[in-house]
Amino acid sequence: MTRQPRFVGRHVIVSGGAMGVGAAAVRMFHAEGARVSIIDRAAAEGGTLAAGLNGSRPDNAQFFLADVAQPEDLRGAVEASAAAFGTPDVLFNHAGTLIVKAFHDTTLEEWRSLFDINVHSMFVATQAVLPLMLAAGGGAIVNTSSVSANLATPMEVAYCTTKAACQMLTKAIATEYRDAGLRCNAVAPGFIATGHGLRELDLLRALNVNVTEQDIRAMQGRMCNAEEVAEAVLFLASDAASFVNGETLVVDNTLSVRT
């Protein structure tokens, strides 16, 4: 029996959707019938992605330029996406970055900047879509966390802290809005073979943290690919996860349970 596309007629917003896991999710949502809004500061990559998707299914993908660390930019992009494609049914809060350096060398400005990108952007985007979702009877939100929310890594104190905040935000939103028809879940990947993930490894290795290729094989077998994380995102956003709420789905091939 042929499986029906899971997101036909639905509007999906993806922050940080121009590259890596975000772009993989954008492609998959679009292939499953969604109208997709891509929010990112990478103009060339985001525009090219949207244009390519519209080549196969016209007028169902649009790129919105925004720096998620700037609340008004992000809020404006969400509002513009809703004007273009209607009430969002799914929000994938994926935009994020990292700082790899000793905690005692981390400046307050760097700490604040990381929270602006990794945590405050989720606050802004979620708050922007909530009135629309609630008026429509509900929706699904998926946040990108990390195994670093629960497994402390040397040289990543700030990053680990932001991802722990992401997981509590996920639980609290789910709890507060469950009875209004809203679901909020998170994905927590291990090491991913994306530009972001490979950069993290390079930075950690430069500071003598043990994340060699042999270490990665021992921890999680191999590097995860972007599509494997995106598949988890689509599951959590889909009706198949209708009774999954406030959870974090770990995508790390036993890294967490072996540590």
N, C-alpha and C positions, 0 to 999 in steps of 0.2 A: 504494500500500500504506500502510495506517495505521501510524504509528510507535507502538510501545508505550511507555508511561511508563517512565522510566529508574530510578525510585527506589521502586517499589512494595515495601512491606514493610520498607523501610529506615528507620532512625532517624538523623535529621540534627540536630546541635546547631549553632546559630548564635549566637555572642556578638556583642553590638551589633546584635541583630536587630530592634529595634523601629522603626527609621527608616532612610531612605536606602537605600544598597546592601544593607545587612543585611536590611531588610524586603523589598526586591525579591527577594533570594535566598530568603527564607523563603516568599514566595508561590509562587515558581517550583518550589522543592523540593516544596511541598505539592501543587501542581498536577500534579507528576510522580509522585504516589503516596506520598510520604514521610510518616512521622510526624515532626513538627518540634518541637524544643525551642528556644524563644526566650529567650536570657539577656540582660538589659539592666537598667539602673537607671531607665529611663524607664517607670514603672509604667503610666501611663495609656495611652501609645501601645502598649506591649507587650501589655497586657491586651486592648485593643480589637482589635489585629491577630489575636491568638489566637482571640478570640470570633468574629470575622468568618470566619476559616478554618473553625472548627468548625461554623459555620452551613451550609457547603457540604459538609463531610465531617466528621461529628461525632467528637469524641474523638481527633483526630489532630494537634492542635496544643496546646501548653501554654506558658504564660509563667512564667519563673522570675526573680524579682527578685533582682538582685545587682549590686554595684559591682565591676567586674572589677579595680579597683585594690586590692581587699581579698581576699587569697588565700583566706581561709577562706570568705568569701561565695561566691566563684567556685567553689571546690572543692565546696562544699555544693550549689550549683545544678547542677553537672555530675552529682553523685551522685544528686540528686533526679530529674533527667531520666532517668538510667539506670534508676532504680527505676520510673519511670512508663512508659517506652517500651522498655526493654531496652537491650542493648549498643548503643552508638552505632556506626553504620557510617561516618558522615561527621562531621567536625568542621570548621566554618568559623570560624576565628579572625578575626573582622572588627572587633571593638571597638577603637576608637582615637580619638585627638584630636590637636590640634596646639598649638604655641606659635609665635606670630609676633612676634618682637621682636629687637632687636640682640643678638648673642651676649654682648657685654660688659655688657648689662643683664639677662641671664638669670641667675636665682638658682640655687643648687645645689638648693634645694627644688623649683623648677619643673622642673629637669633630671630629678631623681629621680622626680617625679610623672609626667612624660611617659614615662619608662621603665617605671614601674609599669603604666601603662595600655596602652602600645603594644607592649611587649616582655615584661614579666614576666607579664602576663595570658596570653600565648600559652604561656609556660613552664608556668604553673599548669594551664591547661585541657588542654594536650597531655599533661602528666604524669598528669592525672586520667583521661583516656580511654585512655591507652596500655595499661595492664594488661588492660582489657576488650577492646580491639581485638586485642591479641596472643593472648589466650585464644581469641578467635573466629576466628583465622587471618588477621587483617589488617583494613585499613580505609583510609580516605582522609582526609587533612588538607589544608585549603587555608587559607593565611594571606593577609591583605591587606597588601601592601607599597605602594609608590608609585614613580612615576618619580623621585621625590626621593631614592630610595635610591642612584641613580647620577648624577643631575643636581643639583648643588648649587644651592640657591636662596638669595638674600640674605634675611636675617631669619628663616631657618628651620634654623639649624644643629642645634638639638636634634631637630627633627622629622626632618630628613634622616638623622641618625645613628641614630635608632630604626628607621627603615625599612631602612637598610642592615643593621642587626642582624637584622631580620626575615628578610631574604633569606638571610643566612648560617645562621640557625636552620633555615630551610627546607631548605637543602642538607645540613646536617649531620644532621638528623633522617632525611631520606630515605636518606642513606648508611648510617647506623647500623642502620636497621630495614628496609632493602629486602628482605633475605632472610627476614624474618619476615612478609612479605606486606603491609607498610605502605607507602603512597605519601604523600609530602608535597610540595606545590607551592604556589606563590604567584601572586597577581595583582598587577600594578602599574599602576594607572590613572593617567591624566593628570588634567586638571582636569574635575571632575564637577559637574553641575547638581543638587546636593543641598544641604540646609541646611548641612552641613559644608563642602562645596566652595565654596559662595557666600560663606560666612563667611570662608574663607581668602582669597578674592579681595579682599573688603572690607578685611581687615586688611593685606594686602600693599599695596593701593593707598593706604591711609592712611599707609604708610611710604615711598611714592614708588617702589615696585617696579613695573616695567613689565609689568603684566598687564591692560591695557585690553581692551575687546572686540576691537579691531583686532589686538592682540597675540595674543589667544587664537586668532583666525581664522588668523593667520599660523603659529602654532605647531602647532595640531591641527585646523584647519578649523572647528570649533565645539565647544561644550561637550559632553562625553560625558553620557549619561543613565545612571541607576542600573541599568536593566535590561540595558544593554550590558555592564556589568561583571559583573552577576549571571550572565549567559549564559556568560561565561568561567569563572566559579566552578563552575557546574553541569557544564560540560565536564570540567574538571579532576577533579571529584569522581566522574564517571561512569565506567563500564566502557569508554567510547570512548577514555579516556585511560589505559588499563591499562598502557601502556609509557612513560608520561610521569611522571618522578619526579625531584624535586630541581630542578625548573625554575621560572622566573618568567615568566608570560605577561603581556606588556606590552599594555595596552589604552589606547592614546593617539593613534591615527590619525596616526602618523609624527612626533609631537613629539620622541621620543628620537632617531630616526635623522636628523632634520633639524638637530639642535642641534650 
